[in-house]
Amino acid sequence: MPIEKKFILIIFNNDKINDFNKVIIKYADSVNQSSSHLLFETEPISIVDIAQDVTFFNIIAEDEDSLNRKMDDLIEELKKFNSYYSIRNTETRELFTDIVSVGAIDIKFDNIKVIPKGTYKKIDEIKNLITEFGSCKGYKPTFRPLEGNSVENLKLQDEIIYLFSNSHEDMAKLQDYMSKKALEINPDFLIGTRTFV
């Protein structure tokens, strides 16, 4: 009797999503495009800001061995893109990936009285960096006060950048690197780091 398993693909270089999907379609029986924003964020976001960087897909096979062969062949083809990605079985949570560690940095505005003009653009530029230590994903928060105006009496949302790396050692380096990049934008930012896996 045929078996079916459901998977989710997340990539970290948005420019390669179409290349990845061309490979997924060769092996999958159904494919649905979505956004990692729906996985990482709980707040609503403008559709303009959402990258379609996640693919949900199902694979049907005659038996477990045949399904495993399909997955092996799929992963072998994805390696040629030399790009960070993660595939997870949505039921068993099993990972097929080169990502070992997941974390985040939080950029807090607690010490800021006025957000200098150009700050948000600089923050957005570092949110999707690909570095030698790993890759980043970040989204604009739902509320950002106007730059150049006082923010002393406002409750500001943290700017969150999610981090993905292929070792715990590289995750520590990536957190340090991204913290320094954020502090280059404004040395008064408070930076928090988190490691989930």
C-alpha positions in Angstrom: 0.0 0.0 0.0 1.5 3.4 -1.0 2.7 5.8 1.8 2.6 9.6 1.8 4.8 11.9 3.8 4.6 15.7 4.1 7.7 18.0 4.1 8.6 21.6 4.3 11.5 23.3 2.5 13.0 26.6 3.8 15.8 28.3 1.9 17.9 31.2 2.9 18.8 32.7 -0.5 15.5 33.9 -1.8 16.9 34.2 -5.3 17.2 30.4 -5.6 13.7 29.5 -4.6 12.6 28.8 -8.2 15.7 26.6 -8.8 14.9 24.6 -5.6 11.3 24.3 -6.6 12.2 22.9 -10.1 13.9 20.1 -8.3 11.2 19.6 -5.7 8.5 19.3 -8.4 10.4 16.4 -10.0 10.0 14.3 -6.8 6.9 15.6 -5.2 3.2 14.7 -5.8 1.9 18.1 -4.6 3.7 21.5 -4.0 2.5 24.6 -2.2 4.4 27.9 -2.0 4.4 29.9 1.2 6.5 32.2 3.4 8.8 31.6 6.3 7.2 34.7 7.9 4.2 32.4 8.7 6.6 30.1 10.6 8.8 32.5 12.5 6.5 35.5 13.2 3.2 35.8 15.0 2.4 39.4 14.0 0.6 40.3 10.7 2.8 41.8 8.0 2.2 43.6 4.7 2.0 41.2 1.7 4.7 43.3 0.0 7.2 42.4 2.7 6.7 38.6 2.5 9.2 36.5 0.5 7.8 33.3 -0.9 10.7 31.3 0.5 9.0 28.2 1.8 7.7 25.2 -0.1 5.3 22.6 1.4 5.4 19.3 -0.5 4.1 15.7 -0.3 5.9 12.6 -1.6 4.0 9.4 -2.3 5.9 6.1 -2.7 5.1 2.4 -2.8 7.0 1.7 0.5 9.4 3.3 3.0 12.5 2.2 1.0 11.2 3.8 -2.2 10.4 7.0 -0.3 13.8 7.1 1.2 15.4 6.7 -2.2 13.4 9.6 -3.5 14.5 11.8 -0.6 18.1 10.8 -1.1 17.9 11.7 -4.8 16.2 14.9 -4.1 18.8 16.0 -1.5 21.6 15.0 -3.8 20.2 17.3 -6.5 19.7 20.2 -4.0 23.4 20.0 -3.0 24.4 21.4 -6.3 23.0 24.8 -5.4 25.5 25.2 -2.6 22.9 27.2 -0.5 21.6 26.8 3.0 18.3 25.1 3.2 16.3 23.0 5.5 13.8 20.2 4.8 11.7 18.8 7.6 9.2 16.0 7.8 6.1 17.9 9.2 4.9 14.9 11.1 8.0 13.3 12.6 10.0 16.6 12.7 13.0 14.7 11.1 15.4 17.1 9.5 17.2 16.6 6.2 19.5 19.6 6.2 23.0 21.0 6.7 21.6 23.3 9.4 22.5 22.2 12.9 21.8 25.3 15.0 19.0 27.9 14.9 19.2 31.2 16.9 18.3 34.8 16.8 19.5 38.3 17.7 17.1 40.9 19.1 17.8 44.5 18.4 16.2 46.6 21.2 15.7 50.4 21.3 15.5 50.8 25.0 18.4 53.3 25.1 17.3 55.3 22.0 15.5 58.6 22.3 15.4 59.5 18.6 15.8 56.9 15.8 18.2 58.5 13.3 17.1 58.7 9.6 18.2 55.7 7.6 18.3 53.4 10.6 15.5 51.1 9.3 17.1 50.8 5.9 20.4 49.7 7.4 18.7 47.2 9.7 16.7 45.7 6.8 20.0 45.4 4.8 21.5 43.0 7.4 18.4 40.9 7.9 19.0 38.5 5.1 22.8 38.3 5.0 24.6 35.1 4.0 27.9 34.8 5.8 30.7 32.3 6.1 29.1 31.3 9.5 25.5 30.9 8.3 22.5 32.7 7.0 20.0 35.1 8.4 16.2 35.8 8.0 14.4 38.8 9.3 11.2 40.7 8.8 9.9 44.2 9.3 7.9 44.6 12.5 4.3 45.7 12.2 5.0 49.1 13.8 8.0 51.3 13.3 7.8 54.9 14.5 9.0 57.7 12.2 12.7 58.2 12.1 13.9 61.6 13.4 11.1 61.9 16.0 11.2 61.3 19.7 10.4 57.7 20.7 10.9 58.2 24.5 7.2 57.4 25.4 6.7 54.7 22.8 6.8 50.9 23.3 9.0 49.8 20.4 9.0 46.3 18.9 12.3 44.5 18.8 13.8 43.9 15.4 14.4 40.2 15.3 16.9 38.5 13.0 16.8 34.6 12.9 20.1 32.9 12.4 20.9 29.5 10.9 24.2 27.7 10.9 25.7 24.3 10.3 27.5 24.0 13.7 27.1 25.3 17.3 30.5 26.9 17.0 29.5 28.8 13.9 26.3 29.9 15.5 28.2 31.6 18.3 30.4 33.3 15.7 27.3 34.3 13.7 25.6 35.8 16.7 28.8 37.7 17.5 29.2 38.9 13.9 25.5 40.0 13.6 25.6 41.7 17.0 28.6 43.8 15.8 26.8 44.6 12.5 23.8 45.9 14.4 26.0 48.0 16.7 27.7 49.5 13.7 24.3 50.9 12.8 23.8 52.4 16.2 26.1 51.7 19.2 23.2 52.5 21.6 21.2 49.4 20.5 20.8 46.7 23.2 21.5 43.4 21.6 20.1 40.1 22.9 21.0 36.7 21.6 19.0 33.4 21.7 19.8 29.9 20.6 16.8 27.6 20.0 18.7 24.5 18.7 
